[in-house]
Amino acid sequence: MITELKEKTDDLVKGELTLTKLDFCLIGLICLLVGICIGLLTAPFTHGISICSNNGNNNGNNNGNSSKDGDECCCTET
């Protein structure tokens, strides 16, 4: 096993590396999954991060804050 790894690294240095179909497909699948994960993790940053839900539900509890229109959100956005 170690000699096979040594031969592959020697071939890589020489520029003569061949991949099997399975290795090629696995590398492609890993790249696809990593791209999906990075996209899902960075998606919230494109629209700003909101701490509250902003779903439009106004139950009338303003915690002592009085606003005339009642649409004031008591959360922070970055």
All heavy atoms as a GROMACS GRO file, in nm:
protein
  570
    1MET      N    1   0.082  -0.119   0.000
    1MET     CA    2   0.000   0.000   0.000
    1MET      C    3   0.087   0.126   0.000
    1MET      O    4   0.058   0.220  -0.073
    1MET     CB    5  -0.092  -0.003   0.122
    1MET     CG    6  -0.166   0.124   0.144
    1MET     SD    7  -0.339   0.092   0.152
    1MET     CE    8  -0.397   0.249   0.194
    2ILE      N    9   0.189   0.127   0.082
    2ILE     CA   10   0.276   0.246   0.088
    2ILE      C   11   0.356   0.258  -0.041
    2ILE      O   12   0.379   0.370  -0.090
    2ILE     CB   13   0.366   0.238   0.213
    2ILE    CG1   14   0.278   0.250   0.337
    2ILE    CG2   15   0.471   0.348   0.211
    2ILE    CD1   16   0.352   0.248   0.467
    3THR      N   17   0.396   0.145  -0.098
    3THR     CA   18   0.471   0.153  -0.224
    3THR      C   19   0.382   0.206  -0.336
    3THR      O   20   0.429   0.279  -0.424
    3THR     CB   21   0.528   0.015  -0.262
    3THR    OG1   22   0.420  -0.078  -0.271
    3THR    CG2   23   0.628  -0.033  -0.158
    4GLU      N   24   0.253   0.169  -0.333
    4GLU     CA   25   0.159   0.220  -0.434
    4GLU      C   26   0.142   0.370  -0.419
    4GLU      O   27   0.140   0.444  -0.519
    4GLU     CB   28   0.024   0.150  -0.417
    4GLU     CG   29  -0.079   0.192  -0.519
    4GLU     CD   30  -0.213   0.123  -0.495
    4GLU    OE1   31  -0.215   0.010  -0.442
    4GLU    OE2   32  -0.314   0.184  -0.533
    5LEU      N   33   0.133   0.418  -0.295
    5LEU     CA   34   0.122   0.562  -0.270
    5LEU      C   35   0.248   0.634  -0.315
    5LEU      O   36   0.242   0.742  -0.374
    5LEU     CB   37   0.094   0.588  -0.122
    5LEU     CG   38   0.077   0.732  -0.079
    5LEU    CD1   39  -0.044   0.794  -0.146
    5LEU    CD2   40   0.064   0.740   0.072
    6LYS      N   41   0.363   0.574  -0.290
    6LYS     CA   42   0.490   0.634  -0.330
    6LYS      C   43   0.498   0.643  -0.483
    6LYS      O   44   0.542   0.743  -0.538
    6LYS     CB   45   0.606   0.553  -0.275
    6LYS     CG   46   0.739   0.614  -0.306
    6LYS     CD   47   0.852   0.533  -0.245
    6LYS     CE   48   0.984   0.596  -0.282
    6LYS     NZ   49   1.098   0.517  -0.236
    7GLU      N   50   0.452   0.538  -0.551
    7GLU     CA   51   0.453   0.539  -0.697
    7GLU      C   52   0.360   0.646  -0.752
    7GLU      O   53   0.393   0.716  -0.849
    7GLU     CB   54   0.413   0.403  -0.751
    7GLU     CG   55   0.516   0.294  -0.729
    7GLU     CD   56   0.467   0.157  -0.773
    7GLU    OE1   57   0.354   0.149  -0.827
    7GLU    OE2   58   0.540   0.059  -0.752
    8LYS      N   59   0.242   0.661  -0.689
    8LYS     CA   60   0.149   0.765  -0.735
    8LYS      C   61   0.204   0.904  -0.713
    8LYS      O   62   0.188   0.993  -0.797
    8LYS     CB   63   0.014   0.749  -0.666
    8LYS     CG   64  -0.070   0.637  -0.720
    8LYS     CD   65  -0.209   0.638  -0.664
    8LYS     CE   66  -0.292   0.528  -0.728
    8LYS     NZ   67  -0.431   0.532  -0.686
    9THR      N   68   0.271   0.926  -0.600
    9THR     CA   69   0.330   1.059  -0.576
    9THR      C   70   0.445   1.085  -0.671
    9THR      O   71   0.465   1.196  -0.717
    9THR     CB   72   0.376   1.073  -0.430
    9THR    OG1   73   0.463   0.966  -0.396
    9THR    CG2   74   0.260   1.077  -0.335
   10ASP      N   75   0.524   0.980  -0.703
   10ASP     CA   76   0.631   0.997  -0.801
   10ASP      C   77   0.574   1.031  -0.938
   10ASP      O   78   0.626   1.118  -1.009
   10ASP     CB   79   0.716   0.870  -0.811
   10ASP     CG   80   0.806   0.851  -0.690
   10ASP    OD1   81   0.828   0.950  -0.617
   10ASP    OD2   82   0.852   0.736  -0.668
   11ASP      N   83   0.463   0.964  -0.976
   11ASP     CA   84   0.398   0.994  -1.104
   11ASP      C   85   0.339   1.135  -1.105
   11ASP      O   86   0.340   1.203  -1.208
   11ASP     CB   87   0.289   0.892  -1.134
   11ASP     CG   88   0.344   0.755  -1.169
   11ASP    OD1   89   0.464   0.748  -1.205
   11ASP    OD2   90   0.269   0.657  -1.159
   12LEU      N   91   0.288   1.179  -0.990
   12LEU     CA   92   0.231   1.313  -0.981
   12LEU      C   93   0.339   1.419  -1.001
   12LEU      O   94   0.318   1.518  -1.070
   12LEU     CB   95   0.162   1.333  -0.846
   12LEU     CG   96   0.098   1.468  -0.819
   12LEU    CD1   97  -0.017   1.491  -0.918
   12LEU    CD2   98   0.045   1.476  -0.677
   13VAL      N   99   0.455   1.395  -0.943
   13VAL     CA  100   0.566   1.489  -0.959
   13VAL      C  101   0.613   1.492  -1.104
   13VAL      O  102   0.646   1.598  -1.159
   13VAL     CB  103   0.681   1.453  -0.862
   13VAL    CG1  104   0.805   1.536  -0.891
   13VAL    CG2  105   0.637   1.470  -0.718
   14LYS      N  106   0.613   1.375  -1.168
   14LYS     CA  107   0.654   1.369  -1.309
   14LYS      C  108   0.546   1.424  -1.401
   14LYS      O  109   0.574   1.455  -1.516
   14LYS     CB  110   0.684   1.224  -1.348
   14LYS     CG  111   0.806   1.167  -1.281
   14LYS     CD  112   0.823   1.022  -1.320
   14LYS     CE  113   0.936   0.958  -1.245
   14LYS     NZ  114   0.948   0.814  -1.275
   15GLY      N  115   0.423   1.435  -1.353
   15GLY     CA  116   0.315   1.486  -1.436
   15GLY      C  117   0.238   1.378  -1.507
   15GLY      O  118   0.163   1.406  -1.600
   16GLU      N  119   0.255   1.253  -1.467
   16GLU     CA  120   0.188   1.142  -1.533
   16GLU      C  121   0.097   1.072  -1.433
   16GLU      O  122   0.127   0.964  -1.384
   16GLU     CB  123   0.290   1.041  -1.586
   16GLU     CG  124   0.386   1.100  -1.686
   16GLU     CD  125   0.493   1.000  -1.726
   16GLU    OE1  126   0.482   0.883  -1.686
   16GLU    OE2  127   0.585   1.040  -1.796
   17LEU      N  128  -0.016   1.131  -1.404
   17LEU     CA  129  -0.110   1.072  -1.310
   17LEU      C  130  -0.235   1.030  -1.385
   17LEU      O  131  -0.294   1.110  -1.458
   17LEU     CB  132  -0.146   1.172  -1.200
   17LEU     CG  133  -0.243   1.123  -1.095
   17LEU    CD1  134  -0.178   1.013  -1.011
   17LEU    CD2  135  -0.288   1.235  -1.006
   18THR      N  136  -0.275   0.908  -1.366
   18THR     CA  137  -0.399   0.860  -1.425
   18THR      C  138  -0.499   0.831  -1.315
   18THR      O  139  -0.463   0.777  -1.210
   18THR     CB  140  -0.375   0.733  -1.508
   18THR    OG1  141  -0.318   0.633  -1.425
   18THR    CG2  142  -0.283   0.761  -1.625
   19LEU      N  143  -0.622   0.869  -1.338
   19LEU     CA  144  -0.728   0.845  -1.241
   19LEU      C  145  -0.824   0.740  -1.296
   19LEU      O  146  -0.853   0.737  -1.416
   19LEU     CB  147  -0.807   0.973  -1.214
   19LEU     CG  148  -0.734   1.087  -1.145
   19LEU    CD1  149  -0.823   1.211  -1.141
   19LEU    CD2  150  -0.697   1.046  -1.004
   20THR      N  151  -0.874   0.657  -1.207
   20THR     CA  152  -0.977   0.563  -1.247
   20THR      C  153  -1.110   0.640  -1.256
   20THR      O  154  -1.122   0.752  -1.208
   20THR     CB  155  -0.989   0.448  -1.146
   20THR    OG1  156  -1.029   0.503  -1.020
   20THR    CG2  157  -0.858   0.374  -1.130
   21LYS      N  158  -1.208   0.578  -1.318
   21LYS     CA  159  -1.339   0.643  -1.330
   21LYS      C  160  -1.400   0.668  -1.194
   21LYS      O  161  -1.464   0.771  -1.170
   21LYS     CB  162  -1.432   0.558  -1.415
   21LYS     CG  163  -1.399   0.557  -1.561
   21LYS     CD  164  -1.499   0.474  -1.639
   21LYS     CE  165  -1.464   0.471  -1.785
   21LYS     NZ  166  -1.560   0.392  -1.863
   22LEU      N  167  -1.381   0.573  -1.102
   22LEU     CA  168  -1.436   0.588  -0.967
   22LEU      C  169  -1.371   0.706  -0.894
   22LEU      O  170  -1.441   0.788  -0.832
   22LEU     CB  171  -1.417   0.460  -0.887
   22LEU     CG  172  -1.467   0.463  -0.742
   22LEU    CD1  173  -1.618   0.483  -0.741
   22LEU    CD2  174  -1.428   0.337  -0.669
   23ASP      N  175  -1.239   0.717  -0.903
   23ASP     CA  176  -1.170   0.830  -0.839
   23ASP      C  177  -1.215   0.963  -0.897
   23ASP      O  178  -1.237   1.060  -0.825
   23ASP     CB  179  -1.018   0.816  -0.854
   23ASP     CG  180  -0.960   0.704  -0.770
   23ASP    OD1  181  -1.026   0.662  -0.673
   23ASP    OD2  182  -0.848   0.659  -0.803
   24PHE      N  183  -1.229   0.967  -1.029
   24PHE     CA  184  -1.271   1.089  -1.096
   24PHE      C  185  -1.412   1.130  -1.053
   24PHE      O  186  -1.439   1.246  -1.025
   24PHE     CB  187  -1.264   1.070  -1.248
   24PHE     CG  188  -1.291   1.194  -1.325
   24PHE    CD1  189  -1.196   1.295  -1.332
   24PHE    CD2  190  -1.410   1.211  -1.393
   24PHE    CE1  191  -1.220   1.410  -1.404
   24PHE    CE2  192  -1.435   1.326  -1.464
   24PHE     CZ  193  -1.339   1.425  -1.470
   25CYS      N  194  -1.502   1.031  -1.045
   25CYS     CA  195  -1.640   1.060  -1.003
   25CYS      C  196  -1.645   1.102  -0.857
   25CYS      O  197  -1.722   1.193  -0.822
   25CYS     CB  198  -1.728   0.938  -1.025
   25CYS     SG  199  -1.759   0.902  -1.199
   26LEU      N  200  -1.567   1.040  -0.772
   26LEU     CA  201  -1.565   1.078  -0.630
   26LEU      C  202  -1.511   1.219  -0.610
   26LEU      O  203  -1.563   1.294  -0.527
   26LEU     CB  204  -1.484   0.976  -0.549
   26LEU     CG  205  -1.550   0.840  -0.528
   26LEU    CD1  206  -1.455   0.748  -0.454
   26LEU    CD2  207  -1.680   0.854  -0.453
   27ILE      N  208  -1.408   1.255  -0.683
   27ILE     CA  209  -1.354   1.391  -0.673
   27ILE      C  210  -1.459   1.492  -0.720
   27ILE      O  211  -1.479   1.596  -0.657
   27ILE     CB  212  -1.224   1.403  -0.754
   27ILE    CG1  213  -1.112   1.325  -0.685
   27ILE    CG2  214  -1.183   1.550  -0.770
   27ILE    CD1  215  -0.985   1.314  -0.766
   28GLY      N  216  -1.528   1.461  -0.827
   28GLY     CA  217  -1.634   1.550  -0.876
   28GLY      C  218  -1.748   1.563  -0.776
   28GLY      O  219  -1.800   1.672  -0.753
   29LEU      N  220  -1.786   1.451  -0.714
   29LEU     CA  221  -1.894   1.453  -0.615
   29LEU      C  222  -1.854   1.533  -0.491
   29LEU      O  223  -1.933   1.610  -0.438
   29LEU     CB  224  -1.931   1.309  -0.575
   29LEU     CG  225  -2.044   1.294  -0.476
   29LEU    CD1  226  -2.175   1.342  -0.538
   29LEU    CD2  227  -2.057   1.149  -0.433
   30ILE      N  228  -1.730   1.517  -0.447
   30ILE     CA  229  -1.682   1.594  -0.332
   30ILE      C  230  -1.682   1.743  -0.363
   30ILE      O  231  -1.724   1.824  -0.281
   30ILE     CB  232  -1.543   1.544  -0.290
   30ILE    CG1  233  -1.554   1.405  -0.227
   30ILE    CG2  234  -1.476   1.640  -0.194
   30ILE    CD1  235  -1.422   1.338  -0.202
   31CYS      N  236  -1.635   1.780  -0.481
   31CYS     CA  237  -1.635   1.921  -0.520
   31CYS      C  238  -1.777   1.978  -0.525
   31CYS      O  239  -1.801   2.091  -0.482
   31CYS     CB  240  -1.566   1.940  -0.654
   31CYS     SG  241  -1.388   1.913  -0.648
   32LEU      N  242  -1.871   1.901  -0.576
   32LEU     CA  243  -2.010   1.945  -0.583
   32LEU      C  244  -2.067   1.966  -0.443
   32LEU      O  245  -2.130   2.069  -0.415
   32LEU     CB  246  -2.094   1.842  -0.659
   32LEU     CG  247  -2.244   1.872  -0.665
   32LEU    CD1  248  -2.268   1.989  -0.761
   32LEU    CD2  249  -2.320   1.750  -0.709
   33LEU      N  250  -2.046   1.870  -0.353
   33LEU     CA  251  -2.099   1.881  -0.217
   33LEU      C  252  -2.034   1.995  -0.140
   33LEU      O  253  -2.103   2.065  -0.064
   33LEU     CB  254  -2.082   1.749  -0.144
   33LEU     CG  255  -2.167   1.633  -0.196
   33LEU    CD1  256  -2.134   1.504  -0.123
   33LEU    CD2  257  -2.315   1.665  -0.186
   34VAL      N  258  -1.906   2.016  -0.158
   34VAL     CA  259  -1.840   2.128  -0.092
   34VAL      C  260  -1.896   2.260  -0.144
   34VAL      O  261  -1.920   2.354  -0.067
   34VAL     CB  262  -1.687   2.120  -0.111
   34VAL    CG1  263  -1.618   2.250  -0.072
   34VAL    CG2  264  -1.629   2.005  -0.030
   35GLY      N  265  -1.921   2.270  -0.273
   35GLY     CA  266  -1.979   2.391  -0.330
   35GLY      C  267  -2.119   2.418  -0.278
   35GLY      O  268  -2.155   2.533  -0.250
   36ILE      N  269  -2.199   2.313  -0.262
   36ILE     CA  270  -2.334   2.330  -0.207
   36ILE      C  271  -2.325   2.378  -0.063
   36ILE      O  272  -2.398   2.469  -0.022
   36ILE     CB  273  -2.413   2.198  -0.219
   36ILE    CG1  274  -2.448   2.171  -0.365
   36ILE    CG2  275  -2.539   2.202  -0.135
   36ILE    CD1  276  -2.509   2.035  -0.390
   37CYS      N  277  -2.238   2.317   0.016
   37CYS     CA  278  -2.224   2.356   0.157
   37CYS      C  279  -2.177   2.501   0.170
   37CYS      O  280  -2.230   2.577   0.252
   37CYS     CB  281  -2.126   2.264   0.229
   37CYS     SG  282  -2.191   2.098   0.254
   38ILE      N  283  -2.081   2.541   0.091
   38ILE     CA  284  -2.032   2.679   0.096
   38ILE      C  285  -2.144   2.774   0.054
   38ILE      O  286  -2.163   2.880   0.113
   38ILE     CB  287  -1.907   2.696   0.008
   38ILE    CG1  288  -1.789   2.623   0.073
   38ILE    CG2  289  -1.873   2.843  -0.014
   38ILE    CD1  290  -1.665   2.619  -0.014
   39GLY      N  291  -2.220   2.739  -0.048
   39GLY     CA  292  -2.331   2.823  -0.092
   39GLY      C  293  -2.439   2.838   0.014
   39GLY      O  294  -2.493   2.946   0.035
   40LEU      N  295  -2.472   2.730   0.081
   40LEU     CA  296  -2.574   2.737   0.186
   40LEU      C  297  -2.525   2.817   0.306
   40LEU      O  298  -2.604   2.885   0.373
   40LEU     CB  299  -2.615   2.596   0.229
   40LEU     CG  300  -2.700   2.519   0.129
   40LEU    CD1  301  -2.721   2.377   0.177
   40LEU    CD2  302  -2.832   2.588   0.106
   41LEU      N  303  -2.398   2.808   0.337
   41LEU     CA  304  -2.345   2.882   0.451
   41LEU      C  305  -2.332   3.031   0.423
   41LEU      O  306  -2.348   3.114   0.512
   41LEU     CB  307  -2.210   2.825   0.494
   41LEU     CG  308  -2.214   2.687   0.559
   41LEU    CD1  309  -2.073   2.636   0.582
   41LEU    CD2  310  -2.291   2.692   0.689
   42THR      N  311  -2.302   3.068   0.300
   42THR     CA  312  -2.283   3.210   0.268
   42THR      C  313  -2.411   3.278   0.220
   42THR      O  314  -2.413   3.400   0.206
   42THR     CB  315  -2.175   3.227   0.160
   42THR    OG1  316  -2.213   3.154   0.044
   42THR    CG2  317  -2.041   3.179   0.210
   43ALA      N  318  -2.519   3.205   0.194
   43ALA     CA  319  -2.643   3.265   0.144
   43ALA      C  320  -2.703   3.368   0.238
   43ALA      O  321  -2.752   3.471   0.191
   43ALA     CB  322  -2.744   3.156   0.112
   44PRO      N  323  -2.707   3.347   0.370
   44PRO     CA  324  -2.767   3.450   0.457
   44PRO      C  325  -2.693   3.583   0.454
   44PRO      O  326  -2.752   3.687   0.477
   44PRO     CB  327  -2.759   3.389   0.597
   44PRO     CG  328  -2.749   3.244   0.576
   44PRO     CD  329  -2.676   3.227   0.447
   45PHE      N  330  -2.564   3.583   0.422
   45PHE     CA  331  -2.488   3.707   0.421
   45PHE      C  332  -2.522   3.797   0.303
   45PHE      O  333  -2.492   3.915   0.304
   45PHE     CB  334  -2.338   3.677   0.422
   45PHE     CG  335  -2.293   3.606   0.546
   45PHE    CD1  336  -2.240   3.479   0.540
   45PHE    CD2  337  -2.305   3.667   0.670
   45PHE    CE1  338  -2.200   3.414   0.654
   45PHE    CE2  339  -2.264   3.602   0.785
   45PHE     CZ  340  -2.211   3.475   0.777
   46THR      N  341  -2.585   3.742   0.199
   46THR     CA  342  -2.616   3.824   0.082
   46THR      C  343  -2.736   3.915   0.107
   46THR      O  344  -2.750   4.017   0.040
   46THR     CB  345  -2.646   3.735  -0.040
   46THR    OG1  346  -2.756   3.649  -0.010
   46THR    CG2  347  -2.525   3.652  -0.077
   47HIS      N  348  -2.824   3.879   0.200
   47HIS     CA  349  -2.943   3.959   0.227
   47HIS      C  350  -2.940   4.024   0.364
   47HIS      O  351  -3.039   4.081   0.407
   47HIS     CB  352  -3.069   3.872   0.216
   47HIS     CG  353  -3.087   3.812   0.081
   47HIS    ND1  354  -3.115   3.885  -0.031
   47HIS    CD2  355  -3.076   3.685   0.037
   47HIS    CE1  356  -3.123   3.805  -0.136
   47HIS    NE2  357  -3.099   3.682  -0.097
   48GLY      N  358  -2.832   4.014   0.435
   48GLY     CA  359  -2.824   4.069   0.570
   48GLY      C  360  -2.875   3.968   0.671
   48GLY      O  361  -2.961   3.886   0.642
   49ILE      N  362  -2.820   3.974   0.788
   49ILE     CA  363  -2.859   3.880   0.893
   49ILE      C  364  -2.958   3.948   0.985
   49ILE      O  365  -2.935   4.058   1.034
   49ILE     CB  366  -2.735   3.834   0.972
   49ILE    CG1  367  -2.638   3.764   0.879
   49ILE    CG2  368  -2.774   3.743   1.086
   49ILE    CD1  369  -2.507   3.731   0.942
   50SER      N  370  -3.069   3.884   1.010
   50SER     CA  371  -3.173   3.938   1.096
   50SER      C  372  -3.188   3.848   1.218
   50SER      O  373  -3.196   3.727   1.204
   50SER     CB  374  -3.304   3.946   1.019
   50SER     OG  375  -3.406   3.995   1.102
   51ILE      N  376  -3.196   3.908   1.335
   51ILE     CA  377  -3.206   3.830   1.458
   51ILE      C  378  -3.351   3.788   1.483
   51ILE      O  379  -3.376   3.686   1.544
   51ILE     CB  380  -3.154   3.913   1.578
   51ILE    CG1  381  -3.012   3.962   1.552
   51ILE    CG2  382  -3.157   3.833   1.706
   51ILE    CD1  383  -2.907   3.856   1.549
   52CYS      N  384  -3.450   3.865   1.438
   52CYS     CA  385  -3.590   3.829   1.464
   52CYS      C  386  -3.653   3.772   1.337
   52CYS      O  387  -3.594   3.768   1.232
   52CYS     CB  388  -3.667   3.951   1.513
   52CYS     SG  389  -3.670   4.085   1.396
   53SER      N  390  -3.778   3.728   1.349
   53SER     CA  391  -3.841   3.656   1.238
   53SER      C  392  -3.900   3.749   1.132
   53SER      O  393  -3.905   3.713   1.017
   53SER     CB  394  -3.950   3.565   1.292
   53SER     OG  395  -4.053   3.642   1.349
   54ASN      N  396  -3.952   3.865   1.170
   54ASN     CA  397  -4.016   3.958   1.076
   54ASN      C  398  -4.126   3.891   0.995
   54ASN      O  399  -4.138   3.911   0.876
   54ASN     CB  400  -3.915   4.022   0.981
   54ASN     CG  401  -3.824   4.120   1.049
   54ASN    OD1  402  -3.863   4.184   1.146
   54ASN    ND2  403  -3.702   4.131   1.001
   55ASN      N  404  -4.207   3.807   1.058
   55ASN     CA  405  -4.311   3.736   0.987
   55ASN      C  406  -4.443   3.813   0.980
   55ASN      O  407  -4.540   3.763   0.929
   55ASN     CB  408  -4.334   3.599   1.049
   55ASN     CG  409  -4.382   3.606   1.192
   55ASN    OD1  410  -4.397   3.714   1.247
   55ASN    ND2  411  -4.405   3.491   1.253
   56GLY      N  412  -4.449   3.934   1.035
   56GLY     CA  413  -4.569   4.014   1.028
   56GLY      C  414  -4.666   3.990   1.140
   56GLY      O  415  -4.774   4.049   1.144
   57ASN      N  416  -4.633   3.902   1.231
   57ASN     CA  417  -4.722   3.873   1.344
   57ASN      C  418  -4.705   3.983   1.449
   57ASN      O  419  -4.600   3.997   1.508
   57ASN     CB  420  -4.687   3.737   1.404
   57ASN     CG  421  -4.784   3.697   1.513
   57ASN    OD1  422  -4.884   3.763   1.533
   57ASN    ND2  423  -4.751   3.591   1.583
   58ASN      N  424  -4.808   4.061   1.469
   58ASN     CA  425  -4.804   4.168   1.567
   58ASN      C  426  -4.902   4.132   1.677
   58ASN      O  427  -5.022   4.152   1.665
   58ASN     CB  428  -4.841   4.302   1.502
   58ASN     CG  429  -4.822   4.417   1.596
   58ASN    OD1  430  -4.768   4.402   1.706
   58ASN    ND2  431  -4.865   4.535   1.555
   59ASN      N  432  -4.852   4.079   1.787
   59ASN     CA  433  -4.941   4.036   1.894
   59ASN      C  434  -4.971   4.147   1.994
   59ASN      O  435  -5.038   4.123   2.093
   59ASN     CB  436  -4.883   3.914   1.966
   59ASN     CG  437  -4.750   3.944   2.032
   59ASN    OD1  438  -4.700   4.055   2.025
   59ASN    ND2  439  -4.692   3.843   2.094
   60GLY      N  440  -4.920   4.266   1.970
   60GLY     CA  441  -4.950   4.379   2.056
   60GLY      C  442  -4.858   4.391   2.176
   60GLY      O  443  -4.868   4.485   2.253
   61ASN      N  444  -4.767   4.300   2.195
   61ASN     CA  445  -4.675   4.307   2.307
   61ASN      C  446  -4.552   4.384   2.264
   61ASN      O  447  -4.467   4.334   2.192
   61ASN     CB  448  -4.636   4.165   2.352
   61ASN     CG  449  -4.550   4.167   2.476
   61ASN    OD1  450  -4.528   4.273   2.536
   61ASN    ND2  451  -4.502   4.051   2.515
   62ASN      N  452  -4.542   4.509   2.308
   62ASN     CA  453  -4.430   4.593   2.271
   62ASN      C  454  -4.330   4.609   2.384
   62ASN      O  455  -4.239   4.690   2.375
   62ASN     CB  456  -4.478   4.732   2.227
   62ASN     CG  457  -4.551   4.726   2.094
   62ASN    OD1  458  -4.523   4.639   2.014
   62ASN    ND2  459  -4.643   4.818   2.074
   63ASN      N  460  -4.349   4.538   2.494
   63ASN     CA  461  -4.260   4.544   2.610
   63ASN      C  462  -4.242   4.687   2.660
   63ASN      O  463  -4.133   4.732   2.689
   63ASN     CB  464  -4.124   4.483   2.577
   63ASN     CG  465  -4.133   4.335   2.554
   63ASN    OD1  466  -4.220   4.270   2.609
   63ASN    ND2  467  -4.045   4.283   2.471
   64GLY      N  468  -4.349   4.760   2.667
   64GLY     CA  469  -4.344   4.897   2.717
   64GLY      C  470  -4.311   4.999   2.611
   64GLY      O  471  -4.316   5.118   2.636
   65ASN      N  472  -4.275   4.957   2.491
   65ASN     CA  473  -4.246   5.051   2.382
   65ASN      C  474  -4.376   5.090   2.316
   65ASN      O  475  -4.453   5.004   2.275
   65ASN     CB  476  -4.153   4.989   2.278
   65ASN     CG  477  -4.019   4.952   2.337
   65ASN    OD1  478  -3.974   5.014   2.433
   65ASN    ND2  479  -3.956   4.852   2.280
   66SER      N  480  -4.401   5.215   2.305
   66SER     CA  481  -4.524   5.258   2.240
   66SER      C  482  -4.491   5.312   2.102
   66SER      O  483  -4.410   5.401   2.086
   66SER     CB  484  -4.595   5.366   2.323
   66SER     OG  485  -4.512   5.479   2.336
   67SER      N  486  -4.552   5.252   2.002
   67SER     CA  487  -4.538   5.305   1.866
   67SER      C  488  -4.676   5.322   1.809
   67SER      O  489  -4.769   5.247   1.838
   67SER     CB  490  -4.453   5.210   1.779
   67SER     OG  491  -4.528   5.099   1.743
   68LYS      N  492  -4.692   5.422   1.725
   68LYS     CA  493  -4.824   5.454   1.671
   68LYS      C  494  -4.871   5.352   1.569
   68LYS      O  495  -4.986   5.313   1.568
   68LYS     CB  496  -4.821   5.594   1.608
   68LYS     CG  497  -4.800   5.702   1.711
   68LYS     CD  498  -4.796   5.838   1.645
   68LYS     CE  499  -4.770   5.946   1.750
   68LYS     NZ  500  -4.760   6.077   1.690
   69ASP      N  501  -4.781   5.306   1.481
   69ASP     CA  502  -4.826   5.216   1.377
   69ASP      C  503  -4.811   5.069   1.416
   69ASP      O  504  -4.870   4.983   1.353
   69ASP     CB  505  -4.751   5.242   1.245
   69ASP     CG  506  -4.600   5.236   1.262
   69ASP    OD1  507  -4.552   5.213   1.376
   69ASP    OD2  508  -4.531   5.252   1.160
   70GLY      N  509  -4.735   5.037   1.516
   70GLY     CA  510  -4.723   4.900   1.562
   70GLY      C  511  -4.637   4.811   1.475
   70GLY      O  512  -4.627   4.693   1.498
   71ASP      N  513  -4.572   4.868   1.372
   71ASP     CA  514  -4.490   4.787   1.282
   71ASP      C  515  -4.343   4.793   1.318
   71ASP      O  516  -4.259   4.748   1.241
   71ASP     CB  517  -4.508   4.833   1.138
   71ASP     CG  518  -4.647   4.803   1.087
   71ASP    OD1  519  -4.709   4.710   1.143
   71ASP    OD2  520  -4.694   4.874   0.996
   72GLU      N  521  -4.312   4.848   1.430
   72GLU     CA  522  -4.172   4.863   1.466
   72GLU      C  523  -4.114   4.728   1.509
   72GLU      O  524  -4.171   4.655   1.586
   72GLU     CB  525  -4.159   4.962   1.583
   72GLU     CG  526  -4.016   4.987   1.625
   72GLU     CD  527  -4.010   5.085   1.741
   72GLU    OE1  528  -4.107   5.156   1.764
   72GLU    OE2  529  -3.906   5.088   1.805
   73CYS      N  530  -4.001   4.696   1.454
   73CYS     CA  531  -3.933   4.572   1.488
   73CYS      C  532  -3.828   4.603   1.593
   73CYS      O  533  -3.752   4.699   1.579
   73CYS     CB  534  -3.868   4.510   1.364
   73CYS     SG  535  -3.782   4.357   1.401
   74CYS      N  536  -3.825   4.524   1.695
   74CYS     CA  537  -3.729   4.548   1.802
   74CYS      C  538  -3.607   4.459   1.787
   74CYS      O  539  -3.547   4.416   1.883
   74CYS     CB  540  -3.794   4.526   1.938
   74CYS     SG  541  -3.862   4.361   1.956
   75CYS      N  542  -3.570   4.428   1.664
   75CYS     CA  543  -3.453   4.344   1.641
   75CYS      C  544  -3.348   4.426   1.569
   75CYS      O  545  -3.371   4.537   1.524
   75CYS     CB  546  -3.489   4.221   1.561
   75CYS     SG  547  -3.550   4.262   1.397
   76THR      N  548  -3.230   4.368   1.555
   76THR     CA  549  -3.120   4.438   1.489
   76THR      C  550  -3.083   4.364   1.362
   76THR      O  551  -3.089   4.242   1.355
   76THR     CB  552  -2.997   4.445   1.580
   76THR    OG1  553  -2.958   4.311   1.613
   76THR    CG2  554  -3.028   4.522   1.706
   77GLU      N  555  -3.045   4.438   1.260
   77GLU     CA  556  -2.997   4.382   1.136
   77GLU      C  557  -2.856   4.430   1.115
   77GLU      O  558  -2.821   4.541   1.148
   77GLU     CB  559  -3.083   4.424   1.017
   77GLU     CG  560  -3.212   4.350   1.005
   77GLU     CD  561  -3.280   4.376   0.872
   77GLU    OE1  562  -3.211   4.420   0.778
   77GLU    OE2  563  -3.399   4.352   0.862
   78THR      N  564  -2.776   4.342   1.056
   78THR     CA  565  -2.638   4.381   1.023
   78THR      C  566  -2.617   4.372   0.875
   78THR      O  567  -2.682   4.302   0.806
   78THR     CB  568  -2.535   4.290   1.094
   78THR    OG1  569  -2.560   4.156   1.055
   78THR    CG2  570  -2.547   4.305   1.242
   0.00000   0.00000   0.00000
